[in-house]
Amino acid sequence: MNPRRKNRLWVACAVLVGLALTITLVLYALRSSIDLFYTPGEILYGKRETQQLPEVGQRLRVGGMVLPGSVKRDPDSLKVSFSIYDAEGEVDVTYEGILPDLFREGQGVVVQGELETGNRVQAKEVLAKHDENYTPPEVKKAMEENHRRPASVYKDNAS
């Protein structure tokens, strides 16, 4: 093989290795910044298809209804804790900040944050459902499948 072809081969190999490394790094960066959607039941029992449970420290979005009687506010700060539920279970949420105006007990919410031990979510953002005109398809499907039982079922079990 002449030196010119050898140099071209090395350049082509270097470009391919660089491209593979770039794609790997981009996919890794995207993986760590994705917030997966879960319902409270899926946090407790795993996703329906795979039965895979979320890991502690994982960033996620959780959608459900605010459990009546579960909202507790710290009088000295903006800390709030509450529970969200669906037909399969409930998950505790802690949040520090100003809640949306439409946030109230019995209302649908989506919280974004990290899963902590004990199936507690440390929320960084709380989104309240504003009306029935638009609901993201994944949230609408989860709500239809999971909100078959009334909140009173959970209040009785919590006591």
C-alpha positions in Angstrom: 0.0 0.0 0.0 1.4 3.4 -1.0 1.8 6.1 1.7 -0.9 8.3 0.2 -3.6 5.5 0.6 -2.3 4.7 4.0 -2.7 8.4 5.1 -6.3 8.4 3.7 -7.1 5.2 5.6 -5.9 6.7 8.9 -7.9 9.9 8.3 -11.0 7.9 7.5 -10.6 5.8 10.6 -10.0 8.9 12.7 -13.1 10.5 11.4 -15.2 7.4 12.1 -13.8 7.1 15.6 -14.5 10.8 16.2 -18.1 10.4 14.8 -18.8 7.4 17.0 -17.4 9.2 20.1 -19.6 12.3 19.3 -22.7 10.2 18.9 -22.0 8.3 22.1 -21.5 11.5 24.1 -24.7 13.1 22.7 -26.8 10.0 23.5 -25.4 9.8 27.0 -26.1 13.5 27.6 -29.7 13.1 26.3 -30.2 10.0 28.5 -29.3 11.9 31.7 -31.6 14.8 30.9 -34.8 12.9 30.0 -37.6 13.1 32.5 -39.7 10.0 32.2 -43.5 10.1 33.0 -44.8 7.9 35.8 -48.1 7.5 37.7 -48.0 6.9 41.4 -48.9 3.2 40.8 -46.0 2.8 38.3 -43.6 4.2 40.9 -44.8 1.7 43.4 -45.2 -1.4 41.2 -43.2 -0.6 38.0 -44.2 0.2 34.4 -46.9 -2.0 33.0 -45.0 -3.3 30.1 -41.6 -4.0 31.7 -42.3 -3.9 35.5 -39.3 -1.7 35.7 -39.2 0.5 38.9 -37.6 3.9 38.8 -34.3 4.3 40.6 -33.7 6.5 43.6 -32.2 9.8 42.3 -33.8 9.4 38.9 -35.4 12.5 37.4 -39.0 12.0 36.5 -42.5 13.5 36.1 -45.3 12.1 38.1 -49.0 12.7 37.3 -51.9 12.2 39.5 -54.6 13.8 41.7 -53.8 15.7 44.9 -55.1 13.6 47.8 -57.7 15.6 49.8 -56.4 16.4 53.3 -52.8 15.7 52.5 -51.5 19.2 51.8 -49.3 20.5 54.7 -47.6 23.9 54.5 -44.7 25.1 56.6 -45.8 28.4 58.2 -42.2 29.7 58.2 -41.2 29.0 54.6 -42.6 28.1 51.2 -42.2 24.3 51.9 -45.2 22.2 51.0 -45.8 18.5 51.2 -48.7 16.6 49.8 -49.6 13.2 48.3 -50.7 12.4 44.8 -52.7 9.3 44.0 -54.1 7.1 41.3 -56.1 3.9 41.4 -53.0 1.8 42.4 -51.4 3.9 45.1 -50.1 7.2 46.4 -46.8 8.9 46.5 -45.6 11.7 48.8 -44.3 14.9 47.3 -42.2 17.7 48.9 -41.8 21.1 47.2 -40.3 24.4 48.1 -41.6 27.3 46.1 -44.8 29.1 45.1 -47.5 26.7 43.9 -49.6 27.4 40.8 -52.8 29.4 41.4 -54.9 26.4 40.3 -53.3 23.9 42.7 -55.8 22.5 45.1 -56.8 19.2 46.7 -58.6 16.8 44.4 -57.0 18.5 41.3 -54.8 16.9 38.7 -51.1 17.8 38.9 -47.9 16.8 37.3 -44.7 17.2 39.4 -41.2 17.2 38.0 -38.4 16.2 40.3 -36.2 13.4 41.6 -37.2 10.2 43.3 -36.0 9.9 46.9 -36.0 6.9 49.2 -39.4 5.8 50.5 -41.1 6.6 47.2 -41.0 10.3 48.0 -40.5 12.8 45.2 -38.6 16.0 45.7 -40.3 18.3 43.2 -38.6 21.1 41.4 -41.7 22.1 39.6 -45.4 21.6 40.1 -47.8 22.0 37.2 -51.6 22.2 37.9 -54.2 21.1 35.3 -56.0 24.1 34.1 -58.9 22.9 32.1 -60.3 20.0 30.1 -59.5 21.5 26.7 -56.0 20.0 26.4 -54.2 17.2 28.2 -51.0 15.6 26.9 -51.9 12.2 25.5 -49.7 10.3 28.0 -51.3 12.1 30.9 -54.8 11.6 29.6 -54.2 7.9 29.0 -52.8 7.4 32.5 -55.6 9.3 34.1 -58.2 7.2 32.3 -56.5 4.0 33.3 -55.6 4.8 36.8 -58.3 7.1 38.3 -61.1 4.6 38.8 -61.2 4.7 42.6 -62.3 7.8 44.7 -59.9 9.6 47.0 -61.9 8.4 50.0 -60.4 5.0 49.5 -56.9 6.4 50.2 -58.0 8.6 53.2 -59.5 5.5 54.9 -56.3 3.5 54.3 -54.0 6.4 55.6 -55.8 6.6 58.9 
